[in-house]
Amino acid sequence: MKQGSFAFRYTDVVPHLLLDSIGWHTTDSPTYGNDGNARTDHDHIVFQYTLRGEGRIEVNGQMHRLMKGQAFLVKIPSDHRYYYDATTLEPWQFLWLNAKGEDALRMAERIIAEQGNILTIDQNSFAITSFWDMYRTISEDQLTDSTELSVLLYQFILALSVPKTTVNNGIEHVPIVSKAIRYIKDHVAKSLTLDDIAAHCNVSGAYLCRLFQRSSLVSPLEYLRRRKIELAISMLRTTELSAQDIGKQCGFDSASYFSKTFKVYLGFTPSDYRKHRTNYPFYTVFLD
């Protein structure tokens, strides 16, 4: 792919979320910059992510350096100014996009409230991967349909709300996590321990936990519990076994622990779930 910038002006408008412009750019110009109170594109949001070099942004009077892997998210208008500082000596290379619409503002406000204006995002995160997918589709496939662009933009902003979630963490880590997941799924009905899973993967329990949390944000045992509850839900709908027997067959050590765990995820006990078949007719429920 090549660096470039692309802007969109729509005749058929999707009211909730629209991509105004998107780009991949490198600058070493001391004149580069924007003032959030001077711009005319009001009710927009701007996202900018550093790939190389560094930039600067002042938000509410406080200056921040924007190093590799850091981004800013701001609303227009607001009290901010971002720019290239020539004293850094290295050009600033970054990804950026400008979006508008009521959902753009609402979702950006939530992200800023939870994470602040300055975001640290792994290059392998779903957010950055989603950005590249969107940029590639626009720059190479020349996508211009407003609805399709909005779908890609929604995906990016949703991914931005969990920037630490990565697609993978390197080829070394993927086989270990995949091996553990397969072992858990194949033995979900057993009372597995962390040591059991780690031993199968020939790693320590602590190391396996770190790999899981980097790739899925949950521990191996949490992943196991979710799969157990999914199995229990299916059995409650497809068998006449008692809730107590289902708990045993799903590897829970006691009926009370099974009921308590089930309620954490579904909001009610296994017996109540079975009783409310009309309101909850699902044979399969996926717990993310």
C-alpha positions as CSV (number, residue, x, y, z in Angstrom):
1,M,0.0,0.0,0.0
2,K,1.0,3.6,-0.6
3,Q,0.7,6.6,1.6
4,G,-2.2,8.9,0.7
5,S,-5.3,10.7,1.9
6,F,-8.9,10.2,0.9
7,A,-12.0,12.4,1.5
8,F,-15.7,11.7,1.1
9,R,-18.6,13.9,0.3
10,Y,-22.0,12.0,0.3
11,T,-25.2,12.5,-1.5
12,D,-27.0,9.6,0.3
13,V,-26.2,10.3,4.0
14,V,-26.0,7.7,6.7
15,P,-27.0,9.9,9.7
16,H,-25.3,8.1,12.6
17,L,-21.6,7.6,11.6
18,L,-19.8,8.8,8.5
19,L,-16.1,8.7,7.5
20,D,-15.1,12.2,6.4
21,S,-11.5,11.5,5.5
22,I,-8.7,9.0,6.2
23,G,-5.0,9.0,5.5
24,W,-1.5,7.7,6.0
25,H,1.1,10.5,6.1
26,T,4.6,11.5,6.9
27,T,5.7,15.1,7.7
28,D,8.8,17.0,8.8
29,S,7.3,20.4,8.2
30,P,7.4,22.8,11.1
31,T,4.1,24.3,9.7
32,Y,2.1,21.1,10.1
33,G,-0.5,21.3,12.8
34,N,-4.2,21.9,13.7
35,D,-6.0,23.9,16.4
36,G,-9.1,22.3,17.6
37,N,-10.8,25.6,18.3
38,A,-10.0,27.2,15.0
39,R,-11.2,24.4,12.7
40,T,-14.5,24.7,10.8
41,D,-15.4,21.0,10.7
42,H,-17.5,21.1,13.9
43,D,-19.1,18.0,15.4
44,H,-16.3,15.8,14.1
45,I,-13.8,13.5,15.8
46,V,-10.1,13.1,14.8
47,F,-8.0,10.0,15.5
48,Q,-4.2,10.0,14.8
49,Y,-1.8,7.1,15.5
50,T,2.0,7.4,15.4
51,L,3.9,4.8,13.3
52,R,7.3,6.4,13.5
53,G,9.0,9.4,14.9
54,E,6.9,11.6,17.2
55,G,4.5,14.4,17.3
56,R,3.1,16.8,19.9
57,I,-0.4,17.5,21.2
58,E,-1.6,20.0,23.8
59,V,-4.9,19.1,25.4
60,N,-6.5,21.5,27.9
61,G,-3.1,23.3,28.3
62,Q,-1.1,20.1,28.9
63,M,1.5,18.9,26.3
64,H,1.9,15.3,25.4
65,R,4.6,13.6,23.2
66,L,3.1,11.2,20.7
67,M,5.6,8.4,20.4
68,K,5.4,5.2,18.3
69,G,2.3,3.2,19.3
70,Q,0.5,6.3,20.8
71,A,-2.6,8.0,19.4
72,F,-4.8,10.8,20.2
73,L,-8.6,11.0,20.0
74,V,-10.2,14.5,20.1
75,K,-13.5,16.2,19.3
76,I,-13.9,19.2,17.1
77,P,-14.2,21.8,18.5
78,S,-12.3,21.3,21.7
79,D,-9.2,22.8,23.5
80,H,-6.4,21.0,21.7
81,R,-3.6,21.6,19.3
82,Y,-1.4,19.0,17.6
83,Y,1.7,19.7,15.6
84,Y,5.1,18.5,14.4
85,D,8.1,19.7,16.4
86,A,11.1,20.0,14.1
87,T,13.5,19.7,17.0
88,T,12.7,16.0,17.1
89,L,14.8,15.7,13.9
90,E,12.9,12.6,12.7
91,P,9.8,12.8,10.5
92,W,6.5,12.0,12.0
93,Q,4.6,9.2,10.3
94,F,1.1,8.5,11.3
95,L,-2.4,7.1,10.4
96,W,-5.4,9.4,10.8
97,L,-9.1,9.7,10.2
98,N,-11.8,12.2,10.6
99,A,-15.4,11.0,11.3
100,K,-18.7,12.7,12.0
101,G,-22.2,11.9,13.1
102,E,-24.0,11.5,16.4
103,D,-22.6,8.0,17.0
104,A,-19.1,9.2,16.2
105,L,-19.4,11.9,18.9
106,R,-21.1,9.6,21.4
107,M,-18.6,6.7,21.0
108,A,-15.6,9.1,21.1
109,E,-16.9,10.7,24.3
110,R,-17.2,7.3,26.0
111,I,-13.6,6.3,24.9
112,I,-12.2,9.6,26.1
113,A,-14.0,9.4,29.4
114,E,-12.6,5.9,30.0
115,Q,-9.1,6.2,28.5
116,G,-8.4,9.9,28.1
117,N,-7.4,11.7,24.9
118,I,-4.1,9.9,24.6
119,L,-4.2,6.2,23.8
120,T,-1.5,3.6,23.8
121,I,-2.3,1.0,21.2
122,D,-0.4,-2.2,20.2
123,Q,0.3,-2.3,16.4
124,N,-1.3,-5.8,16.4
125,S,-4.5,-4.6,18.1
126,F,-7.9,-5.1,16.5
127,A,-8.1,-1.3,16.3
128,I,-5.0,-0.8,14.2
129,T,-5.7,-4.0,12.1
130,S,-9.2,-2.6,11.5
131,F,-7.8,0.7,10.4
132,W,-5.5,-0.9,7.9
133,D,-8.3,-3.0,6.6
134,M,-10.4,0.1,6.1
135,Y,-7.5,2.0,4.5
136,R,-6.7,-0.9,2.2
137,T,-10.3,-1.2,1.1
138,I,-10.4,2.5,0.3
139,S,-7.0,3.0,-1.3
140,E,-6.8,-0.2,-3.3
141,D,-10.5,-1.3,-3.8
142,Q,-11.7,2.3,-4.1
143,L,-14.7,1.7,-1.8
144,T,-17.0,4.8,-1.7
145,D,-20.4,3.4,-0.7
146,S,-21.4,5.3,2.5
147,T,-23.1,2.4,4.2
148,E,-20.2,0.0,3.7
149,L,-17.8,2.7,4.8
150,S,-19.9,3.2,8.0
151,V,-19.8,-0.5,8.7
152,L,-16.0,-0.5,8.6
153,L,-15.9,2.7,10.7
154,Y,-18.1,1.2,13.3
155,Q,-15.8,-1.9,13.5
156,F,-12.8,0.4,14.0
157,I,-14.3,2.5,16.7
158,L,-15.6,-0.5,18.6
159,A,-12.2,-2.0,18.4
160,L,-10.7,1.3,19.6
161,S,-12.7,0.9,22.8
162,V,-10.5,-2.1,23.7
163,P,-7.1,-1.1,22.2
164,K,-5.2,-3.8,24.2
165,T,-7.0,-6.6,22.4
166,T,-4.5,-8.0,19.9
167,V,-5.1,-10.2,16.9
168,N,-2.1,-12.3,17.9
169,N,1.1,-11.8,19.8
170,G,3.6,-13.3,17.4
171,I,4.0,-16.7,15.9
172,E,5.7,-18.1,19.0
173,H,2.7,-17.5,21.2
174,V,-0.2,-18.5,18.9
175,P,0.5,-22.3,18.9
176,I,0.6,-22.4,22.7
177,V,-2.7,-20.6,23.1
178,S,-4.3,-22.6,20.4
179,K,-3.0,-25.9,21.9
180,A,-4.4,-24.9,25.3
181,I,-7.8,-23.9,23.8
182,R,-8.1,-27.2,22.0
183,Y,-7.2,-29.1,25.1
184,I,-9.8,-27.2,27.2
185,K,-12.5,-27.8,24.6
186,D,-11.7,-31.5,24.3
187,H,-11.7,-31.9,28.1
188,V,-14.3,-29.3,29.1
189,A,-16.3,-31.8,31.1
190,K,-13.4,-32.6,33.4
191,S,-12.2,-30.9,36.5
192,L,-9.1,-29.4,34.9
193,T,-6.6,-27.3,36.8
194,L,-4.3,-24.6,35.5
195,D,-1.4,-27.0,36.0
196,D,-3.2,-29.6,33.9
197,I,-3.6,-27.2,31.0
198,A,-0.1,-25.8,31.3
199,A,1.5,-29.3,31.5
200,H,-0.2,-30.3,28.3
201,C,1.3,-27.2,26.6
202,N,4.8,-27.8,28.2
203,V,4.8,-24.3,29.8
204,S,4.4,-22.9,33.3
205,G,0.9,-21.9,34.6
206,A,2.1,-18.3,35.0
207,Y,3.4,-18.1,31.5
208,L,0.2,-19.6,30.0
209,C,-1.8,-17.1,31.9
210,R,0.2,-14.2,30.5
211,L,-0.3,-15.5,26.9
212,F,-4.0,-16.0,27.4
213,Q,-4.5,-12.5,28.9
214,R,-2.6,-10.9,26.1
215,S,-4.5,-12.7,23.4
216,S,-8.0,-13.0,24.9
217,L,-8.1,-10.8,28.0
218,V,-9.2,-13.8,30.2
219,S,-7.3,-16.4,32.1
220,P,-7.2,-20.1,31.0
221,L,-9.5,-21.0,33.9
222,E,-12.0,-18.3,33.1
223,Y,-12.0,-19.5,29.5
224,L,-12.7,-23.0,30.8
225,R,-15.5,-21.9,33.0
226,R,-17.2,-20.1,30.1
227,R,-17.0,-23.2,28.0
228,K,-18.4,-25.3,30.8
229,I,-21.4,-23.0,31.2
230,E,-22.0,-23.1,27.4
231,L,-22.1,-26.9,27.6
232,A,-24.4,-26.8,30.5
233,I,-26.8,-24.4,28.7
234,S,-27.0,-26.8,25.8
235,M,-27.6,-29.8,28.0
236,L,-30.4,-28.0,29.9
237,R,-32.2,-27.5,26.6
238,T,-31.4,-30.9,24.9
239,T,-31.6,-33.4,27.8
240,E,-33.9,-34.3,30.6
241,L,-31.0,-34.7,33.1
242,S,-31.4,-32.8,36.4
243,A,-29.5,-29.6,36.9
244,Q,-27.4,-31.4,39.5
245,D,-26.4,-34.2,37.1
246,I,-25.6,-31.7,34.3
247,G,-23.3,-29.8,36.7
248,K,-21.5,-33.0,37.4
249,Q,-21.2,-33.9,33.7
250,C,-19.8,-30.4,33.0
251,G,-17.0,-30.9,35.6
252,F,-18.4,-28.9,38.5
253,D,-17.4,-30.3,41.9
254,S,-20.7,-29.4,43.6
255,A,-24.2,-28.5,42.7
256,S,-24.0,-25.2,44.7
257,Y,-20.9,-24.1,42.8
258,F,-22.5,-25.0,39.5
259,S,-25.6,-23.0,40.3
260,K,-23.6,-20.0,41.6
261,T,-21.3,-20.0,38.6
262,F,-24.2,-20.4,36.2
263,K,-26.0,-17.4,37.8
264,V,-22.9,-15.2,37.4
265,Y,-23.1,-15.6,33.6
266,L,-26.8,-15.9,32.9
267,G,-28.4,-14.0,35.8
268,F,-30.4,-16.9,37.1
269,T,-30.0,-20.5,38.3
270,P,-29.9,-23.5,35.9
271,S,-33.3,-24.6,37.1
272,D,-34.8,-21.2,36.4
273,Y,-33.2,-21.1,33.0
274,R,-34.9,-24.4,32.1
275,K,-38.2,-23.1,33.5
276,H,-38.1,-19.9,31.3
277,R,-37.8,-21.8,28.1
278,T,-40.3,-19.5,26.4
279,N,-38.4,-16.4,27.2
280,Y,-35.0,-17.9,26.6
281,P,-35.5,-20.5,23.9
282,F,-31.8,-20.7,22.9
283,Y,-30.1,-24.1,22.6
284,T,-26.7,-22.5,22.4
285,V,-25.3,-19.4,24.0
286,F,-21.8,-18.1,23.4
287,L,-20.1,-16.4,26.3
288,D,-17.4,-14.0,25.1
